[in-house]
Amino acid sequence: MTQLTVIDSDREDSRWLRNNLTAEGYEVAAADTIAAAFRILDQASPDLVIVRNPALVKVVRYRLSDTPLLVLAPRPDDEDDLVRAFALGVDDWVWTPVGIRALAARIHAVLRRSCSGERAGPSWVRIGELEVHPPTRSVRWAGRGIKLTPTEYDVLVELIRHTGRCLSREVLYRTVWRSGPDQSPTRKVDELIATLRRKLGQGHGACHIQTGLGEWGGYRFVAEIG
């Protein structure tokens, strides 16, 4: 699996990146300091490093001379800052804010230019017996292919992106169906979750999706099932 290292002092941002990029098929290690990042790098060599602070570029590039390096930060006010960053060895600078799909596409483009074979892109996301392959939007359970509709796949991935967190029906409806809050989502979401559980296998993949949690109900994806 393609390995990414994220260096971000904001733990909430770091968690968001880790969860979303993991759902996109990458193995992600996150560090909130450069010292923590170097400890990670001492144990494994990532295929790409993402830094949220452009000031760290020189330090990271000194430690990793050949590893692809992507800056994820606002566009600099001074164009000279951008020129200096690329002169120091930055492979891409992605302006923030940015959506996860656009970010994943830019990551894949950098990897494609610098790597070859299967390590140039995302691989299967494995959670126990459940496997998801973002490039082809494929799903397997214990090696058996599961045919999902586009909306079913989107709901499953949205739950995986927020593993351990309860998402209300309204949030799922607005995010996946992209419809306004004035439309009642309850029945449509509940029916889709029921179908998704059935396809994943009652007592197997279904156990990953918990129901009725939180003050307003909703659904939560859990990585560990009993």
DRENBA-74043 format. One record per residue: residue number from 1; residue in one letter; x negated, y negated, z negated of N, C-alpha, C in turn. Coordinates in pm, whole numbers, padded with zeros to 5 digits. Layout:
NUM_A_X_Y_Z_X_Y_Z_X_Y_Z
...
// end
This chain:
1_M_-00084_00119_00000_00000_00000_00000_-00088_-00125_00000
2_T_-00051_-00225_00076_-00126_-00349_00083_-00123_-00420_-00052
3_Q_-00239_-00461_-00101_-00251_-00518_-00234_-00274_-00669_-00227
4_L_-00195_-00743_-00304_-00209_-00888_-00314_-00242_-00926_-00458
5_T_-00322_-01031_-00474_-00347_-01089_-00606_-00299_-01233_-00605
6_V_-00213_-01268_-00701_-00157_-01403_-00712_-00221_-01471_-00833
7_I_-00277_-01591_-00813_-00333_-01669_-00923_-00245_-01792_-00939
8_D_-00170_-01795_-01049_-00071_-01901_-01071_-00058_-01925_-01221
9_S_-00086_-02045_-01267_-00080_-02076_-01410_00062_-02084_-01463
10_D_00161_-02100_-01372_00302_-02104_-01412_00356_-01962_-01414
11_R_00381_-01909_-01532_00420_-01769_-01543_00556_-01740_-01479
12_E_00646_-01838_-01483_00777_-01817_-01421_00763_-01808_-01269
13_D_00683_-01897_-01210_00657_-01890_-01067_00587_-01761_-01031
14_S_00490_-01723_-01115_00414_-01602_-01090_00504_-01479_-01090
15_R_00599_-01475_-01187_00692_-01363_-01196_00782_-01359_-01072
16_W_00827_-01477_-01027_00911_-01485_-00907_00836_-01431_-00786
17_L_00710_-01471_-00770_00631_-01423_-00657_00609_-01273_-00666
18_R_00573_-01224_-00784_00546_-01082_-00799_00669_-00999_-00767
19_N_00783_-01036_-00823_00905_-00958_-00800_00946_-00960_-00653
20_N_00942_-01077_-00591_00987_-01089_-00453_00891_-01026_-00354
21_L_00762_-01042_-00374_00666_-00981_-00283_00660_-00830_-00301
22_T_00685_-00783_-00424_00696_-00638_-00444_00815_-00583_-00366
23_A_00926_-00657_-00369_01045_-00615_-00293_01020_-00619_-00143
24_E_00923_-00697_-00099_00888_-00703_00042_00793_-00592_00083
25_G_00749_-00511_-00014_00667_-00396_00020_00520_-00409_-00014
26_Y_00482_-00509_-00093_00343_-00528_-00131_00321_-00486_-00276
27_E_00199_-00444_-00305_00160_-00419_-00443_00097_-00548_-00494
28_V_00150_-00604_-00602_00111_-00738_-00645_00057_-00737_-00788
29_A_-00061_-00796_-00805_-00117_-00821_-00937_-00119_-00971_-00958
30_A_-00073_-01017_-01075_-00063_-01161_-01101_-00153_-01200_-01218
31_A_-00216_-01317_-01205_-00302_-01370_-01311_-00268_-01517_-01332
32_D_-00271_-01562_-01460_-00238_-01702_-01487_-00362_-01789_-01512
33_T_-00480_-01726_-01509_-00605_-01801_-01519_-00706_-01739_-01423
34_I_-00809_-01814_-01391_-00911_-01760_-01302_-00987_-01647_-01369
35_A_-01004_-01654_-01503_-01072_-01546_-01575_-00991_-01417_-01566
36_A_-00860_-01428_-01585_-00773_-01310_-01572_-00778_-01255_-01430
37_A_-00783_-01345_-01332_-00791_-01301_-01192_-00919_-01223_-01167
38_F_-01030_-01270_-01222_-01157_-01201_-01201_-01157_-01064_-01268
39_R_-01087_-01052_-01381_-01076_-00920_-01444_-01002_-00823_-01352
40_I_-00897_-00874_-01287_-00821_-00790_-01192_-00910_-00753_-01073
41_L_-00984_-00852_-01024_-01066_-00829_-00906_-01182_-00735_-00934
42_D_-01224_-00728_-01060_-01331_-00635_-01096_-01284_-00489_-01088
43_Q_-01153_-00470_-01100_-01098_-00335_-01100_-01054_-00289_-00962
44_A_-01016_-00383_-00876_-00968_-00345_-00742_-00991_-00462_-00646
45_S_-01007_-00429_-00520_-01027_-00531_-00417_-00896_-00554_-00343
46_P_-00835_-00672_-00358_-00707_-00698_-00291_-00727_-00719_-00141
47_D_-00619_-00704_-00067_-00622_-00731_00076_-00602_-00879_00105
48_L_-00545_-00952_00007_-00524_-01096_00023_-00505_-01158_-00114
49_V_-00556_-01280_-00131_-00540_-01355_-00256_-00456_-01479_-00228
50_I_-00358_-01505_-00317_-00274_-01624_-00308_-00306_-01712_-00428
51_V_-00341_-01838_-00403_-00366_-01932_-00513_-00264_-02044_-00505
52_R_-00213_-02085_-00622_-00118_-02195_-00627_-00186_-02329_-00648
53_N_-00311_-02327_-00691_-00387_-02450_-00716_-00502_-02459_-00616
54_P_-00496_-02554_-00522_-00602_-02565_-00421_-00741_-02586_-00480
55_A_-00747_-02639_-00603_-00878_-02663_-00666_-00953_-02533_-00694
56_L_-00882_-02420_-00692_-00946_-02290_-00719_-01006_-02226_-00596
57_V_-00984_-02286_-00481_-01028_-02224_-00356_-01179_-02197_-00357
58_K_-01258_-02297_-00396_-01404_-02282_-00392_-01451_-02170_-00484
59_V_-01389_-02162_-00605_-01427_-02060_-00702_-01394_-01920_-00650
60_V_-01272_-01905_-00596_-01229_-01774_-00545_-01314_-01735_-00425
61_R_-01339_-01830_-00336_-01416_-01797_-00216_-01561_-01761_-00250
62_Y_-01615_-01822_-00356_-01750_-01786_-00400_-01753_-01641_-00447
63_R_-01645_-01599_-00514_-01640_-01462_-00567_-01605_-01362_-00458
64_L_-01516_-01400_-00367_-01470_-01311_-00259_-01496_-01380_-00125
65_S_-01605_-01346_-00063_-01646_-01418_00058_-01564_-01380_00180
66_D_-01510_-01258_00184_-01445_-01210_00306_-01295_-01186_00292
67_T_-01243_-01179_00170_-01101_-01150_00148_-01013_-01264_00197
68_P_-00909_-01236_00274_-00817_-01342_00319_-00762_-01420_00200
69_L_-00754_-01552_00217_-00713_-01641_00109_-00604_-01735_00159
70_L_-00491_-01737_00085_-00377_-01821_00123_-00346_-01916_00008
71_V_-00331_-02043_00041_-00290_-02143_-00058_-00139_-02164_-00048
72_L_-00073_-02157_-00162_00072_-02180_-00168_00094_-02302_-00255
73_A_00113_-02418_-00192_00119_-02544_-00266_00183_-02651_-00179
74_P_00222_-02764_-00240_00277_-02873_-00160_00175_-02923_-00057
75_R_00225_-02982_00050_00134_-03038_00150_00055_-03152_00087
76_P_-00078_-03152_00104_-00158_-03259_00041_-00128_-03395_00102
77_D_-00137_-03499_00018_-00115_-03635_00067_-00226_-03679_00161
78_D_-00345_-03632_00133_-00462_-03670_00212_-00499_-03555_00305
79_E_-00501_-03581_00433_-00535_-03477_00530_-00675_-03423_00509
80_D_-00763_-03505_00451_-00899_-03458_00426_-00901_-03341_00328
81_D_-00805_-03339_00233_-00797_-03226_00140_-00767_-03097_00214
82_L_-00681_-03107_00313_-00647_-02989_00393_-00768_-02944_00475
83_V_-00838_-03038_00534_-00957_-03006_00614_-01063_-02939_00527
84_R_-01085_-02993_00406_-01184_-02935_00316_-01146_-02793_00275
85_A_-01017_-02770_00251_-00973_-02637_00211_-01003_-02534_00320
86_F_-00974_-02567_00444_-01003_-02473_00552_-01153_-02459_00574
87_A_-01228_-02567_00551_-01374_-02558_00563_-01432_-02465_00458
88_L_-01367_-02458_00342_-01413_-02370_00234_-01374_-02224_00257
89_G_-01286_-02199_00355_-01253_-02061_00387_-01109_-02021_00364
90_V_-01018_-02119_00351_-00875_-02086_00340_-00826_-02034_00475
91_D_-00750_-01926_00473_-00697_-01869_00598_-00563_-01928_00637
92_D_-00486_-01974_00538_-00359_-02041_00566_-00317_-02121_00444
93_W_-00244_-02227_00470_-00187_-02310_00362_-00037_-02318_00388
94_V_00041_-02262_00299_00186_-02260_00313_00244_-02368_00223
95_W_00318_-02464_00285_00376_-02571_00206_00488_-02517_00118
96_T_00499_-02567_-00002_00612_-02538_-00090_00703_-02660_-00097
97_P_00834_-02636_-00120_00899_-02505_-00141_00910_-02425_-00012
98_V_00915_-02291_-00028_00926_-02203_00087_01009_-02081_00048
99_G_01087_-02030_00140_01165_-01909_00115_01077_-01787_00121
100_I_01119_-01680_00053_01036_-01560_00043_01017_-01493_00179
101_R_01117_-01498_00266_01102_-01433_00397_00999_-01505_00482
102_A_01000_-01639_00477_00900_-01716_00552_00761_-01693_00495
103_L_00751_-01688_00361_00621_-01662_00299_00569_-01524_00337
104_A_00657_-01423_00332_00616_-01287_00367_00569_-01281_00512
105_A_00633_-01356_00600_00593_-01358_00741_00454_-01419_00757
106_R_00425_-01525_00682_00293_-01588_00690_00186_-01496_00632
107_I_00218_-01427_00523_00124_-01331_00466_00092_-01222_00567
108_H_00197_-01171_00631_00177_-01065_00729_00091_-01113_00845
109_A_00111_-01239_00886_00032_-01293_00997_-00115_-01302_00960
110_V_-00145_-01347_00837_-00284_-01354_00792_-00346_-01215_00787
111_L_-00274_-01119_00733_-00325_-00982_00724_-00346_-00921_00861
112_R_-00253_-00951_00952_-00265_-00896_01088_-00392_-00947_01157
113_R_-00427_-01071_01130_-00548_-01128_01192_-00676_-01071_01130
114_S_-00667_-01029_01004_-00788_-00990_00933_-00803_-00841_00908
115_C_-00693_-00768_00920_-00695_-00625_00890_-00650_-00547_01013
116_S_-00655_-00415_01000_-00608_-00329_01107_-00533_-00212_01047
117_G_-00452_-00146_01127_-00380_-00028_01082_-00269_-00062_00985
118_E_-00231_00035_00902_-00117_00021_00814_-00141_-00080_00702
119_R_-00268_-00114_00672_-00295_-00208_00565_-00272_-00352_00609
120_A_-00235_-00372_00734_-00210_-00506_00783_-00069_-00554_00751
121_G_00009_-00476_00681_00145_-00518_00653_00204_-00445_00535
122_P_00329_-00477_00501_00393_-00415_00386_00421_-00267_00408
123_S_00429_-00194_00299_00454_-00052_00306_00584_-00021_00234
124_W_00605_00108_00205_00725_00148_00131_00718_00099_-00012
125_V_00830_00045_-00061_00844_00012_-00202_00898_00136_-00271
126_R_00823_00190_-00367_00863_00314_-00434_00901_00287_-00579
127_I_01024_00324_-00614_01073_00311_-00751_01130_00448_-00788
128_G_01047_00528_-00852_01090_00666_-00879_01111_00739_-00748
129_E_01228_00799_-00733_01261_00872_-00610_01316_00780_-00501
130_L_01344_00654_-00537_01397_00558_-00441_01283_00489_-00367
131_E_01295_00480_-00234_01196_00414_-00151_01265_00318_-00054
132_V_01208_00199_-00041_01262_00098_00049_01148_00050_00139
133_H_01176_00038_00270_01075_-00005_00366_01121_-00136_00431
134_P_01076_-00251_00379_01125_-00381_00429_01109_-00405_00578
135_P_00994_-00368_00642_00982_-00398_00784_01091_-00337_00870
136_T_01136_-00217_00834_01240_-00149_00913_01375_-00147_00841
137_R_01380_-00205_00719_01503_-00207_00638_01555_-00065_00617
138_S_01464_00027_00592_01499_00168_00572_01499_00201_00424
139_V_01580_00300_00386_01590_00343_00246_01586_00496_00242
140_R_01512_00549_00145_01506_00695_00126_01528_00728_-00020
141_W_01585_00844_-00045_01594_00898_-00181_01535_01038_-00179
142_A_01427_01057_-00256_01357_01185_-00260_01319_01231_-00119
143_G_01277_01137_-00036_01234_01168_00099_01345_01179_00201
144_R_01470_01169_00157_01584_01182_00249_01633_01044_00289
145_G_01646_01022_00419_01691_00893_00469_01834_00862_00428
146_I_01859_00738_00386_01992_00692_00347_02031_00579_00443
147_K_02143_00596_00511_02187_00495_00606_02273_00391_00535
148_L_02224_00267_00529_02297_00157_00467_02335_00054_00572
149_T_02446_-00013_00548_02483_-00126_00633_02388_-00242_00600
150_P_02377_-00342_00688_02291_-00457_00657_02325_-00523_00524
151_T_02454_-00536_00494_02493_-00602_00368_02458_-00514_00249
152_E_02478_-00384_00259_02441_-00294_00149_02292_-00301_00122
153_Y_02213_-00303_00229_02068_-00314_00213_02032_-00445_00145
154_D_02094_-00556_00187_02063_-00687_00130_02097_-00692_-00019
155_V_02209_-00632_-00058_02247_-00630_-00199_02145_-00548_-00279
156_L_02107_-00432_-00228_02010_-00347_-00298_01878_-00422_-00317
157_V_01828_-00486_-00213_01700_-00557_-00223_01712_-00677_-00316
158_E_01825_-00747_-00313_01844_-00861_-00403_01839_-00815_-00549
159_L_01899_-00699_-00578_01894_-00644_-00714_01751_-00604_-00751
160_I_01679_-00544_-00655_01540_-00504_-00679_01453_-00626_-00706
161_R_01477_-00734_-00630_01398_-00857_-00649_01408_-00907_-00793
162_H_01523_-00884_-00856_01546_-00935_-00992_01556_-00819_-01091
163_T_01471_-00718_-01073_01472_-00600_-01159_01475_-00640_-01307
164_G_01569_-00579_-01379_01582_-00605_-01522_01671_-00723_-01556
165_R_01713_-00800_-01455_01795_-00919_-01480_01936_-00896_-01428
166_C_02034_-00934_-01508_02174_-00918_-01468_02212_-01028_-01369
167_L_02266_-00988_-01254_02314_-01083_-01154_02466_-01077_-01152
168_S_02531_-01190_-01168_02677_-01193_-01164_02727_-01164_-01023
169_R_02853_-01128_-01013_02914_-01106_-00882_02906_-01233_-00797
170_E_02927_-01348_-00862_02924_-01476_-00790_02788_-01502_-00728
171_V_02681_-01473_-00804_02546_-01495_-00754_02518_-01402_-00636
172_L_02553_-01275_-00650_02533_-01180_-00540_02612_-01223_-00416
173_Y_02732_-01268_-00438_02818_-01306_-00327_02760_-01427_-00252
174_R_02718_-01527_-00327_02662_-01647_-00263_02531_-01617_-00193
175_T_02448_-01531_-00255_02316_-01503_-00199_02322_-01414_-00076
176_V_02400_-01308_-00084_02403_-01209_00024_02501_-01247_00133
177_W_02624_-01284_00091_02725_-01321_00190_02712_-01468_00233
178_R_02636_-01544_00151_02614_-01687_00176_02746_-01763_00189
179_S_02838_-01730_00099_02968_-01797_00097_02977_-01885_-00026
180_G_03061_-01984_-00020_03076_-02081_-00129_03142_-02021_-00250
181_P_03128_-02086_-00366_03182_-02034_-00492_03334_-02039_-00500
182_D_03401_-02107_-00404_03546_-02119_-00411_03615_-01990_-00366
183_Q_03540_-01897_-00306_03598_-01770_-00262_03575_-01664_-00369
184_S_03677_-01585_-00396_03665_-01484_-00501_03582_-01366_-00453
185_P_03467_-01340_-00519_03378_-01235_-00472_03398_-01100_-00539
186_T_03477_-01098_-00647_03478_-00982_-00736_03506_-00852_-00663
187_R_03615_-00844_-00590_03655_-00719_-00526_03554_-00675_-00420
188_K_03511_-00770_-00338_03418_-00735_-00230_03287_-00682_-00286
189_V_03232_-00747_-00388_03106_-00703_-00447_03123_-00567_-00514
190_D_03230_-00551_-00592_03252_-00424_-00662_03266_-00308_-00564
191_E_03339_-00329_-00457_03358_-00223_-00358_03225_-00187_-00291
192_L_03143_-00288_-00261_03015_-00259_-00197_02922_-00184_-00293
193_I_02918_-00225_-00421_02833_-00156_-00518_02877_-00010_-00532
194_A_03008_00013_-00534_03058_00150_-00545_03012_00234_-00427
195_T_03019_00177_-00307_02974_00248_-00187_02824_00271_-00191
196_L_02750_00170_-00234_02604_00182_-00242_02562_00292_-00338
197_R_02630_00297_-00452_02599_00403_-00549_02628_00541_-00490
198_R_02738_00551_-00421_02775_00680_-00363_02671_00725_-00260
199_K_02624_00632_-00180_02526_00667_-00078_02391_00704_-00139
200_L_02355_00636_-00248_02229_00666_-00313_02235_00797_-00392
201_G_02356_00839_-00425_02371_00966_-00494_02411_00948_-00638
202_Q_02532_00985_-00672_02581_00971_-00809_02491_01050_-00904
203_G_02446_00986_-01011_02359_01051_-01107_02213_01043_-01070
204_H_02183_00985_-00952_02044_00971_-00909_02016_00823_-00886
205_G_02019_00779_-00760_01993_00639_-00730_02092_00548_-00798
206_A_02215_00596_-00820_02318_00513_-00882_02276_00467_-01021
207_C_02195_00550_-01090_02156_00515_-01225_02064_00393_-01228
208_H_02006_00357_-01114_01923_00237_-01110_02008_00111_-01125
209_I_02137_00120_-01089_02224_00003_-01090_02318_00012_-01209
210_Q_02299_-00077_-01305_02384_-00079_-01423_02494_-00183_-01407
211_T_02606_-00158_-01474_02725_-00239_-01454_02771_-00306_-01583
212_G_02844_-00419_-01564_02915_-00480_-01675_02828_-00540_-01782
213_L_02713_-00594_-01740_02621_-00652_-01837_02635_-00803_-01837
214_G_02600_-00865_-01946_02605_-01010_-01953_02744_-01059_-01989
215_E_02753_-01187_-02020_02878_-01245_-02065_02988_-01235_-01960
216_W_02949_-01247_-01832_03050_-01248_-01726_03045_-01120_-01642
217_G_02981_-01017_-01694_02971_-00895_-01617_02866_-00910_-01510
218_G_02867_-00819_-01413_02769_-00825_-01306_02693_-00695_-01295
219_Y_02578_-00701_-01232_02500_-00580_-01205_02352_-00607_-01229
220_R_02281_-00500_-01267_02138_-00510_-01293_02069_-00386_-01240
221_F_01953_-00407_-01177_01871_-00295_-01130_01766_-00265_-01234
222_V_01752_-00137_-01270_01650_-00095_-01366_01557_00002_-01297
223_A_01426_-00013_-01324_01328_00072_-01258_01325_00212_-01316
224_E_01342_00222_-01448_01336_00352_-01514_01476_00405_-01538
225_I_01501_00528_-01499_01634_00588_-01519_01616_00716_-01598
226_G_01721_00749_-01674_01716_00869_-01755_01795_00981_-01692
// end
